[in-house]
């Protein structure tokens, strides 16, 4: 980094022009601070982003994935994990303080960070209060690379335990394909019918991948 002109160094650019002026690799380089043998810190940052699928992949990465990236020792991994957890908690805090409908994209971003990079399917539920604020987000079922089993009775039971007024369903597609399957549509309707019996609304079902999330509500499927 010292070999770069002062105006091109990430820290100086950030202080002069603001964080928005930095590329993804430059932002990551500020966190990493040092490179490794044969790679400067900017090159290492670019390598990490390439290995993990960009900034979205990094934010959704699990600890085991970071361990496999050459050049990320325990200290660097710890700092990255701390930053990612801070981001998740910030998004969660926002969803707890305001109705989820005030920012649908925020819900997508939050779920993408939690589920997007998982190597196996997970079915999660966002439990909401009467004002559509987040009570909790819980991963209720875990499956294999391509499928998971979801039991409506358990979803209803947990919804009642948390006294939720409505829910948002979510599951990830490790393949990265966001198009919902016919099974996904049938499951949504089954859960919607089951929860209606206890006066709980299903507001949406999101299919989450590494690079985005698809909303059933936006597609007119719910």
C-alpha positions as CSV (number, residue, x, y, z in Angstrom):
1,X,0.0,0.0,0.0
2,X,2.9,2.3,0.7
3,X,4.0,2.0,-2.9
4,X,0.8,3.7,-4.1
5,X,0.6,7.5,-4.4
6,X,-1.1,8.9,-1.4
7,X,-4.2,9.9,-3.3
8,X,-4.7,6.3,-4.4
9,X,-4.3,4.7,-1.0
10,X,-7.7,3.4,0.3
11,X,-7.4,5.1,3.7
12,X,-6.6,8.5,2.2
13,X,-9.3,8.1,-0.4
14,X,-11.8,7.3,2.2
15,X,-10.9,10.2,4.4
16,X,-10.9,12.6,1.4
17,X,-13.8,11.4,-0.6
18,X,-15.9,9.2,1.7
19,X,-16.4,5.4,1.8
20,X,-18.6,5.4,-1.3
21,X,-15.6,6.4,-3.4
22,X,-13.8,3.1,-2.7
23,X,-14.1,-0.1,-4.7
24,X,-15.0,-3.3,-2.9
25,X,-11.4,-4.5,-2.8
26,X,-10.2,-1.2,-1.4
27,X,-12.8,-1.4,1.5
28,X,-11.7,-4.9,2.3
29,X,-8.1,-4.0,2.1
30,X,-8.6,-1.5,4.9
31,X,-9.9,-4.3,7.1
32,X,-7.1,-6.8,6.1
33,X,-4.4,-4.1,6.6
34,X,-1.6,-6.4,5.4
35,X,-1.1,-8.8,2.5
36,X,0.8,-12.0,2.4
37,X,4.0,-13.2,0.8
38,X,3.9,-12.4,-2.9
39,X,0.6,-10.5,-2.6
40,X,0.0,-6.9,-1.5
41,X,-3.0,-6.2,0.6
42,X,-5.1,-4.9,-2.4
43,X,-4.2,-8.1,-4.4
44,X,-5.1,-10.2,-1.4
45,X,-8.4,-8.4,-1.0
46,X,-9.2,-9.0,-4.7
47,X,-8.3,-12.7,-4.3
48,X,-10.6,-13.0,-1.2
49,X,-13.5,-11.5,-3.1
50,X,-12.9,-13.7,-6.1
51,X,-12.8,-16.8,-4.0
52,X,-15.9,-16.0,-2.1
53,X,-18.1,-14.6,-4.9
54,X,-17.7,-10.9,-4.3
55,X,-18.8,-8.7,-1.4
56,X,-22.2,-10.4,-1.1
57,X,-20.5,-13.8,-0.8
58,X,-18.1,-12.4,1.8
59,X,-20.9,-11.0,3.9
60,X,-22.7,-14.3,3.8
61,X,-19.7,-16.5,4.3
62,X,-19.5,-19.1,7.1
63,X,-16.4,-19.4,9.3
64,X,-15.4,-22.7,7.6
65,X,-15.4,-20.9,4.2
66,X,-13.1,-18.2,5.5
67,X,-10.7,-20.8,6.9
68,X,-10.2,-22.2,3.4
69,X,-9.2,-18.9,1.9
70,X,-5.4,-18.7,1.7
71,X,-4.1,-15.6,3.3
72,X,-6.7,-15.2,6.0
73,X,-5.1,-16.1,9.3
74,X,-7.0,-16.3,12.6
75,X,-6.7,-12.5,13.3
76,X,-8.0,-11.5,9.8
77,X,-10.8,-14.1,10.0
78,X,-11.8,-12.8,13.5
79,X,-12.0,-9.2,12.3
80,X,-14.1,-10.1,9.2
81,X,-16.4,-12.3,11.3
82,X,-16.9,-9.4,13.8
83,X,-17.7,-7.0,11.0
84,X,-20.2,-9.4,9.4
85,X,-21.9,-10.0,12.7
86,X,-22.2,-6.3,13.3
87,X,-23.8,-5.9,9.9
88,X,-26.3,-8.7,10.6
89,X,-27.2,-7.2,14.0
90,X,-27.6,-3.8,12.5
91,X,-30.1,-5.1,9.9
92,X,-31.8,-7.2,12.5
93,X,-32.1,-4.2,14.8
94,X,-33.7,-2.1,12.1
95,X,-36.2,-4.8,11.3
96,X,-37.1,-5.0,15.0
97,X,-37.7,-1.2,15.2
98,X,-39.8,-0.7,12.1
99,X,-42.4,-2.5,10.0
100,X,-40.7,-4.9,7.5
101,X,-42.9,-3.4,4.7
102,X,-41.1,-0.1,5.1
103,X,-38.1,-1.6,3.5
104,X,-38.6,-5.0,1.6
105,X,-35.0,-4.8,0.3
106,X,-33.7,-4.7,3.9
107,X,-35.5,-8.1,4.5
108,X,-33.8,-9.5,1.4
109,X,-30.4,-8.2,2.4
110,X,-30.7,-9.6,5.9
111,X,-31.8,-13.0,4.7
112,X,-29.1,-13.1,2.0
113,X,-26.5,-12.4,4.7
114,X,-27.8,-15.2,6.9
115,X,-28.6,-17.9,4.3
116,X,-27.2,-17.0,1.0
117,X,-23.8,-18.8,1.2
118,X,-24.9,-21.9,3.1
119,X,-23.9,-25.1,1.4
120,X,-27.1,-26.9,2.5
121,X,-30.7,-26.0,2.4
122,X,-32.2,-24.2,5.4
123,X,-35.8,-23.3,6.0
124,X,-36.2,-20.2,8.2
125,X,-39.1,-18.1,9.5
126,X,-39.2,-14.4,10.4
127,X,-41.8,-14.1,13.1
128,X,-43.5,-10.6,13.2
129,X,-45.6,-8.8,15.7
130,X,-48.9,-7.1,15.0
131,X,-47.0,-4.0,13.7
132,X,-45.0,-6.3,11.3
133,X,-41.8,-5.7,13.4
134,X,-39.4,-8.6,13.7
135,X,-39.7,-10.7,16.9
136,X,-37.2,-13.3,15.8
137,X,-35.6,-15.0,12.8
138,X,-35.1,-18.7,13.3
139,X,-33.8,-21.6,11.2
140,X,-36.3,-24.3,11.9
141,X,-35.2,-27.0,9.5
142,X,-31.9,-28.0,7.9
143,X,-31.5,-30.3,4.9
144,X,-29.1,-31.6,2.3
145,X,-27.6,-29.8,-0.7
146,X,-30.8,-29.9,-2.6
147,X,-33.7,-30.3,-0.2
148,X,-35.0,-30.1,3.3
149,X,-38.1,-31.4,5.1
150,X,-40.5,-28.9,6.6
151,X,-43.2,-29.8,9.1
152,X,-46.1,-27.4,9.2
153,X,-47.1,-28.5,12.7
154,X,-43.7,-27.3,14.0
155,X,-44.0,-24.0,12.2
156,X,-47.4,-23.4,13.7
157,X,-46.2,-24.5,17.2
158,X,-43.3,-22.1,17.2
159,X,-45.4,-19.2,15.8
160,X,-47.8,-19.6,18.7
161,X,-45.0,-19.8,21.3
162,X,-43.6,-16.5,20.1
163,X,-47.1,-15.0,19.8
164,X,-46.5,-13.9,16.3
165,X,-49.2,-12.2,14.3
166,X,-47.6,-12.9,10.9
167,X,-44.6,-14.5,9.4
168,X,-42.3,-14.4,6.4
169,X,-41.0,-17.7,5.2
170,X,-37.6,-18.2,3.7
171,X,-35.3,-20.9,2.4
172,X,-32.0,-20.9,0.4
173,X,-31.1,-22.5,-2.8
174,X,-27.4,-23.6,-2.6
175,X,-27.4,-23.9,-6.4
176,X,-27.8,-20.2,-6.7
177,X,-30.9,-20.5,-8.8
178,X,-33.7,-18.3,-7.4
179,X,-36.6,-19.7,-9.4
180,X,-39.0,-21.4,-7.0
181,X,-39.9,-25.0,-7.6
182,X,-43.4,-26.5,-7.7
183,X,-42.6,-28.1,-4.4
184,X,-41.8,-24.6,-3.0
185,X,-45.1,-23.3,-4.2
186,X,-47.1,-26.2,-2.7
187,X,-45.2,-25.9,0.6
188,X,-46.1,-22.2,0.7
189,X,-49.8,-22.9,0.2
190,X,-49.7,-25.6,2.9
191,X,-48.1,-23.4,5.4
192,X,-50.4,-20.5,4.5
193,X,-53.5,-22.7,5.1
194,X,-52.1,-24.2,8.3
195,X,-51.3,-20.8,9.8
196,X,-54.6,-19.3,8.8
197,X,-56.3,-21.7,11.2
198,X,-54.6,-19.9,14.1
199,X,-55.2,-16.4,12.6
200,X,-51.6,-15.9,11.4
201,X,-50.8,-14.4,8.0
202,X,-48.0,-15.5,5.7
203,X,-46.8,-12.2,4.2
204,X,-44.1,-13.6,1.9
205,X,-41.8,-16.5,1.1
206,X,-38.3,-15.6,-0.1
207,X,-36.0,-17.9,-2.0
208,X,-32.4,-16.8,-1.1
209,X,-29.2,-17.3,-3.1
210,X,-25.7,-16.0,-2.9
211,X,-26.4,-13.1,-5.3
212,X,-30.0,-12.2,-4.4
213,X,-33.4,-13.1,-3.2
214,X,-36.8,-13.8,-4.9
215,X,-40.1,-12.7,-3.3
216,X,-43.2,-14.9,-3.8
217,X,-45.3,-11.8,-3.0
218,X,-43.6,-9.7,-5.7
219,X,-44.2,-12.6,-8.2
220,X,-47.8,-12.9,-7.3
221,X,-47.4,-16.4,-5.9
222,X,-48.8,-15.8,-2.4
